[in-house]
Amino acid sequence: MDVTAETARVLAELRAQADPVRAGAEKRYLKSDFIHIGVPVPVLRKVALSTVKATPTRDELLALAETLWDVTDEGVPVHEARMAAVEVLVKRVALLEPRDLGPAERFVRDSVSWVYVDPLAEKVVGGLVVRHPELATVLDAWVTDPYMWIRRTAVLALLPGVRAGNPDLERIGRFGDVLLGEREFFIRKALGWVLRELAKKDPFWVVQWVEPRLATLSGVTLREAVRRLPAAEAARLRKPPS
């Protein structure tokens, strides 16, 4: 793969789809300071994934993702190029090895929005942790990291295990306790999402974890956690204390 040529082709195809009205609306929605071209997600995904239709080597994949991620326009990152970097990593995540948690962390630390962090957290970091469970010890450090998006990543990386029917209940409970006093909305929401997904498979565990923490659990976490519980249990947990 000629990474430079592929990056140039992707950018040219994306710019050919430019929609200034969409770009402006997207910038406002994401509260973004990046350059936005204004390309719909399905189109962006199709262009990005064309680069890895033929399976690349691991080195080619990482080089392509890093080159796309680092694209700038007059020194300002380009949203669609970063999204393309995430798309190729997600598509070919099976090529990644434990040492590639480093590049994934670099992308998360360089992120300023959930739009990049969430697929990196769940599909890339979470995918690596499912295949290499020893990497979960890294999440133990990340859950108390000063950077909010790293903390969110630590939580959302637990989702693939939940969805695969092999939840890391010890970490879900422990991370939840660590984050009970969390003030960031995006962290509270992430914890709620993990509990919501777990409730689809193990509602009893979720009820047992949530109930003794009702006095300290944030409202947004509770709302998400009970969303998939049986109606009677959800109503009981939502009921204000008398």
C-alpha positions as CSV (number, residue, x, y, z in Angstrom):
1,M,0.0,0.0,0.0
2,D,1.2,3.5,-0.9
3,V,-0.1,5.2,2.3
4,T,0.6,8.8,1.0
5,A,-1.3,8.1,-2.3
6,E,-4.2,6.5,-0.5
7,T,-4.5,9.4,1.9
8,A,-4.5,11.8,-0.9
9,R,-7.1,9.8,-2.8
10,V,-9.4,9.7,0.3
11,L,-9.1,13.4,0.8
12,A,-9.8,14.1,-2.8
13,E,-12.9,11.9,-2.8
14,L,-14.2,13.5,0.4
15,R,-13.6,17.0,-0.8
16,A,-15.5,16.1,-4.0
17,Q,-18.5,15.5,-1.7
18,A,-18.2,18.7,0.2
19,D,-21.4,20.3,1.5
20,P,-20.7,23.6,3.3
21,V,-24.2,23.7,4.8
22,R,-23.8,20.3,6.3
23,A,-20.2,21.2,7.4
24,G,-21.5,24.2,9.3
25,A,-24.3,22.3,11.0
26,E,-22.0,19.5,12.0
27,K,-19.4,21.9,13.5
28,R,-22.2,23.5,15.6
29,Y,-23.6,20.1,16.7
30,L,-20.2,18.7,17.7
31,K,-19.0,22.1,19.1
32,S,-16.0,21.5,17.0
33,D,-13.0,23.8,16.2
34,F,-11.8,21.4,13.4
35,I,-12.2,21.8,9.7
36,H,-15.3,20.1,8.5
37,I,-15.9,19.2,4.8
38,G,-19.5,18.2,5.3
39,V,-19.7,14.5,4.1
40,P,-22.4,12.2,5.3
41,V,-21.2,9.3,7.4
42,P,-22.2,6.5,5.0
43,V,-20.3,8.2,2.2
44,L,-17.3,8.8,4.4
45,R,-17.3,5.2,5.6
46,K,-17.4,3.9,2.0
47,V,-14.5,6.1,0.9
48,A,-12.4,5.2,4.0
49,L,-13.0,1.5,3.8
50,S,-12.1,1.3,0.2
51,T,-8.5,1.8,1.4
52,V,-8.6,-1.5,3.3
53,K,-10.9,-3.6,1.1
54,A,-7.8,-5.7,0.4
55,T,-6.4,-6.7,3.8
56,P,-3.4,-4.5,4.6
57,T,-0.5,-5.6,6.8
58,R,-0.6,-4.4,10.4
59,D,2.1,-1.9,9.7
60,E,0.2,-0.5,6.6
61,L,-3.0,-0.2,8.7
62,L,-1.3,1.7,11.4
63,A,0.6,4.0,9.0
64,L,-2.6,4.7,7.1
65,A,-4.6,5.5,10.3
66,E,-1.9,7.7,11.7
67,T,-1.4,9.6,8.4
68,L,-5.2,10.2,8.1
69,W,-5.4,11.2,11.7
70,D,-2.6,13.8,11.3
71,V,-4.1,15.5,8.2
72,T,-4.5,19.3,8.8
73,D,-5.7,22.2,6.8
74,E,-3.5,25.2,7.6
75,G,-2.6,23.5,10.9
76,V,-6.2,22.6,11.9
77,P,-7.2,18.9,12.0
78,V,-9.7,17.8,9.4
79,H,-12.7,16.1,11.0
80,E,-13.5,13.7,8.1
81,A,-9.8,12.6,7.9
82,R,-9.9,11.7,11.6
83,M,-13.1,9.8,11.1
84,A,-11.6,7.9,8.2
85,A,-8.7,7.0,10.4
86,V,-11.1,5.6,13.0
87,E,-13.1,3.7,10.4
88,V,-10.1,1.9,9.0
89,L,-8.9,0.9,12.5
90,V,-12.4,-0.4,13.4
91,K,-12.7,-2.4,10.2
92,R,-9.3,-4.1,10.5
93,V,-9.1,-4.2,14.3
94,A,-8.3,-8.0,14.1
95,L,-4.9,-7.1,12.7
96,L,-3.9,-5.2,15.8
97,E,-1.7,-6.6,18.5
98,P,-1.4,-5.8,22.3
99,R,1.3,-3.3,21.6
100,D,-1.1,-1.3,19.5
101,L,-3.0,-0.2,22.6
102,G,-0.3,2.6,22.5
103,P,-1.4,4.1,19.2
104,A,-5.1,3.7,20.2
105,E,-4.3,5.7,23.4
106,R,-2.6,8.3,21.4
107,F,-5.7,8.9,19.3
108,V,-7.9,9.0,22.4
109,R,-5.6,11.5,24.1
110,D,-5.6,13.6,20.9
111,S,-9.4,13.5,20.7
112,V,-11.7,16.3,21.8
113,S,-15.1,14.7,21.2
114,W,-17.1,11.6,21.8
115,V,-17.5,11.2,18.0
116,Y,-13.9,9.9,17.8
117,V,-13.6,8.5,21.3
118,D,-16.6,6.2,21.4
119,P,-15.7,3.9,18.4
120,L,-12.0,3.9,19.5
121,A,-13.0,3.0,23.0
122,E,-15.5,0.2,22.2
123,K,-14.3,-1.2,18.9
124,V,-10.6,-0.7,19.1
125,V,-9.6,-0.7,22.7
126,G,-12.5,-2.9,23.8
127,G,-11.8,-5.3,20.9
128,L,-8.1,-5.6,21.9
129,V,-9.1,-6.2,25.6
130,V,-11.5,-9.0,24.6
131,R,-8.8,-10.7,22.5
132,H,-6.1,-10.0,25.0
133,P,-7.7,-9.9,28.5
134,E,-4.3,-9.0,30.2
135,L,-4.7,-5.5,28.7
136,A,-7.6,-4.8,31.0
137,T,-5.0,-3.9,33.7
138,V,-4.4,-0.8,31.6
139,L,-8.0,0.2,32.0
140,D,-7.5,0.1,35.8
141,A,-5.1,3.0,35.4
142,W,-7.2,4.8,32.8
143,V,-10.4,4.9,34.9
144,T,-8.7,7.5,37.2
145,D,-6.8,9.3,34.5
146,P,-7.0,13.2,34.6
147,Y,-8.2,13.3,31.0
148,M,-11.9,12.8,30.8
149,W,-11.9,11.0,27.4
150,I,-9.4,8.4,28.8
151,R,-11.8,7.7,31.7
152,R,-14.7,7.3,29.3
153,T,-12.6,4.9,27.2
154,A,-11.9,2.8,30.3
155,V,-15.6,2.4,30.9
156,L,-16.8,1.9,27.3
157,A,-14.0,-0.6,26.6
158,L,-16.0,-3.0,28.9
159,L,-18.9,-3.0,26.5
160,P,-17.7,-5.7,24.0
161,G,-17.3,-8.2,26.9
162,V,-20.8,-7.4,28.0
163,R,-22.3,-7.8,24.5
164,A,-20.4,-11.1,24.0
165,G,-21.9,-12.5,27.1
166,N,-18.6,-12.5,29.0
167,P,-18.9,-9.3,31.2
168,D,-16.0,-8.3,33.5
169,L,-18.3,-7.9,36.4
170,E,-15.5,-7.2,38.9
171,R,-14.3,-4.3,36.8
172,I,-17.8,-3.0,36.1
173,G,-18.5,-2.9,39.8
174,R,-15.2,-1.5,40.8
175,F,-15.1,1.2,38.0
176,G,-18.6,2.1,39.0
177,D,-17.6,2.7,42.6
178,V,-14.6,4.7,41.5
179,L,-16.8,6.9,39.4
180,L,-19.7,7.5,41.8
181,G,-18.5,11.0,42.5
182,E,-17.7,11.8,38.8
183,R,-19.0,15.2,37.7
184,E,-18.4,14.8,34.0
185,F,-21.7,14.0,32.1
186,F,-19.9,11.9,29.5
187,I,-18.5,9.6,32.2
188,R,-21.8,9.3,34.0
189,K,-23.5,8.5,30.8
190,A,-20.9,5.9,29.8
191,L,-21.3,4.1,33.1
192,G,-25.1,4.1,32.6
193,W,-24.7,2.6,29.1
194,V,-22.6,-0.3,30.4
195,L,-25.1,-1.0,33.1
196,R,-28.0,-0.8,30.6
197,E,-26.3,-3.3,28.2
198,L,-25.6,-5.6,31.1
199,A,-29.2,-5.4,32.3
200,K,-30.3,-7.1,29.0
201,K,-28.4,-10.2,30.0
202,D,-28.1,-10.0,33.8
203,P,-30.7,-7.7,35.3
204,F,-30.3,-9.2,38.7
205,W,-26.7,-8.2,38.9
206,V,-27.6,-4.6,37.9
207,V,-30.3,-4.3,40.5
208,Q,-28.0,-5.7,43.2
209,W,-25.3,-3.2,42.2
210,V,-27.5,-0.1,41.8
211,E,-29.9,-0.4,44.7
212,P,-27.4,0.2,47.6
213,R,-25.9,3.1,45.7
214,L,-29.1,5.0,44.9
215,A,-28.2,7.8,47.3
216,T,-24.9,8.5,45.4
217,L,-25.6,7.4,41.8
218,S,-26.0,10.3,39.4
219,G,-29.4,10.7,37.7
220,V,-28.1,10.1,34.2
221,T,-26.4,6.9,35.3
222,L,-29.5,5.7,37.0
223,R,-31.8,6.5,34.1
224,E,-29.6,4.5,31.7
225,A,-29.0,1.7,34.1
226,V,-32.7,0.9,34.6
227,R,-33.8,1.4,31.0
228,R,-33.6,-2.3,30.2
229,L,-34.7,-3.7,33.6
230,P,-38.1,-5.3,34.1
231,A,-40.7,-2.6,34.5
232,A,-41.4,-3.3,38.2
233,E,-37.7,-3.2,39.2
234,A,-37.1,-0.1,37.1
235,A,-40.0,1.7,38.8
236,R,-38.9,0.7,42.2
237,L,-35.4,1.9,41.7
238,R,-36.6,5.2,40.2
239,K,-39.0,5.9,43.1
240,P,-37.7,8.8,45.3
241,P,-36.9,7.8,48.9
242,S,-39.8,8.6,51.2
